[in-house]
Amino acid sequence: MTTFIGDITCKIDSKGRVLFPATLKKQITTSNSGSFVIKKDIFENCLILYPIDEWERQVQIIRKKLNPYNREHSKFLRGFYKDTQEVNLDSNNRFLISKNLLNLISAKKEVQLIGLDSKIEIWAKEYYQDMAHNENEFAQLAEKILGNEIF
């Protein structure tokens, strides 16, 4: 499984293409290194870029939990697939983000790609920079989540 790390600013060209950074590309461990699925995040104002194998793993997790004949499950599934598209790297290692998806996160000229384990978050640069990165809040979360663990 691929683990992404890094925080990289990328320009968006006039067609909505973004150059996939070499530092992230060399972190891909699968043979299918040019296919991804991109979608709006459920919780944050960002997009998520999944390598195709990780996307398929996520879909399998969901399929195991859903009953297609349950109305709530169908509603969830519709919401999960909303604003989702497959993207591929072109010969210049660029991928196209639809105008619709860029508008959902208010991205203008630059995006911030954040490696986050098996996925990459894509933030509008302006929004990401304006977000409060409170180190004290992170320390409190670390203590809350990991503080009682014995290593």
C-alpha positions in Angstrom: 0.0 0.0 0.0 1.2 3.5 -0.8 1.9 6.0 2.0 2.0 9.6 0.9 3.9 12.3 2.8 4.6 15.9 1.8 3.0 19.3 1.5 3.4 20.8 -2.0 2.0 23.9 -3.7 1.0 23.3 -7.3 -0.2 25.7 -10.0 -3.5 25.2 -11.8 -3.3 25.9 -15.5 -6.1 27.5 -17.5 -7.7 24.1 -18.3 -7.7 22.9 -14.7 -4.6 20.7 -15.0 -2.2 20.2 -12.1 1.3 18.8 -12.4 1.6 15.7 -10.2 4.7 16.4 -8.1 7.6 14.0 -8.6 8.1 13.7 -4.9 4.6 12.2 -4.6 4.9 10.1 -7.7 8.0 8.3 -6.5 6.1 7.3 -3.3 3.6 5.3 -5.3 4.3 1.6 -4.8 1.7 0.1 -7.2 2.2 -0.7 -10.8 -0.9 1.4 -11.7 0.8 4.7 -11.0 -1.2 6.9 -13.3 -4.8 6.2 -12.4 -6.6 8.0 -9.6 -10.1 8.8 -8.3 -10.8 12.3 -7.1 -13.7 13.4 -5.0 -14.9 16.0 -2.5 -14.0 15.1 1.0 -16.9 14.2 3.4 -15.7 16.3 6.3 -13.4 19.1 5.0 -13.4 21.7 2.3 -10.9 19.8 0.2 -10.7 17.2 -2.5 -9.2 13.7 -2.0 -7.1 12.0 -4.6 -7.0 8.2 -4.2 -4.6 5.9 -6.2 -7.0 3.6 -8.0 -6.1 0.6 -5.8 -6.8 2.5 -2.6 -10.1 3.7 -4.1 -11.1 0.1 -4.8 -10.2 -0.8 -1.2 -12.4 2.0 0.1 -15.3 0.9 -2.1 -14.9 -2.7 -0.9 -15.1 -1.5 2.8 -18.3 0.4 1.9 -19.9 -2.5 0.0 -19.4 -4.8 3.0 -21.4 -2.4 5.2 -24.3 -1.5 2.8 -27.5 -3.1 1.9 -28.7 -1.9 -1.6 -32.3 -2.4 -0.5 -32.0 -0.1 2.4 -33.1 3.5 1.6 -30.6 5.2 4.0 -27.8 3.1 2.6 -28.8 4.1 -1.0 -28.8 7.7 0.1 -25.4 7.4 1.6 -24.0 5.7 -1.5 -25.4 8.5 -3.7 -23.7 11.1 -1.5 -20.5 9.1 -1.5 -20.2 9.0 -5.3 -21.4 12.6 -5.8 -18.7 14.8 -7.3 -16.4 11.8 -8.0 -14.3 11.3 -11.2 -11.5 9.2 -12.4 -8.4 11.0 -13.5 -5.2 9.8 -15.2 -1.8 11.4 -15.5 -1.0 12.6 -19.0 2.4 12.2 -20.7 3.6 15.3 -18.8 2.4 13.9 -15.4 -0.5 16.3 -15.2 -4.0 15.5 -14.1 -7.2 17.4 -14.9 -9.4 18.6 -12.1 -12.9 19.5 -13.4 -14.0 23.1 -13.0 -16.9 21.8 -10.9 -14.5 20.2 -8.3 -12.2 23.3 -8.3 -15.2 25.5 -7.6 -16.4 23.2 -4.7 -13.2 24.1 -2.8 -12.9 27.7 -4.2 -9.5 26.9 -5.8 -8.3 29.7 -8.1 -4.6 29.6 -9.3 -2.9 27.2 -6.8 -3.7 24.2 -4.8 -1.9 22.6 -1.9 -1.3 18.8 -2.1 -1.0 17.2 1.3 0.2 13.6 1.5 -2.0 11.9 4.1 -1.2 8.2 4.4 -2.9 6.4 1.5 -4.5 9.5 -0.1 -3.7 13.0 -1.0 -5.7 16.0 0.1 -6.1 18.9 -2.4 -6.8 22.3 -0.8 -7.3 25.7 -2.3 -4.0 27.3 -1.4 -5.6 30.4 0.0 -7.9 28.4 2.2 -5.2 26.1 3.4 -2.9 29.0 4.4 -5.7 30.8 6.2 -6.7 27.7 8.2 -5.5 28.0 11.8 -2.7 25.5 12.3 -2.8 25.5 16.0 0.0 23.5 17.4 -1.6 23.5 20.9 -4.8 22.0 19.4 -2.7 19.3 17.6 -0.9 18.5 20.9 -4.3 18.2 22.7 -5.5 15.8 20.0 -2.4 13.7 20.2 -2.8 13.4 23.9 -6.5 12.6 23.6 -6.0 10.0 20.9 -2.6 8.5 21.9 -2.1 9.6 25.5 -3.4 6.4 27.1 -1.5 4.1 24.8 1.4 2.0 26.1 4.1 1.5 23.6 
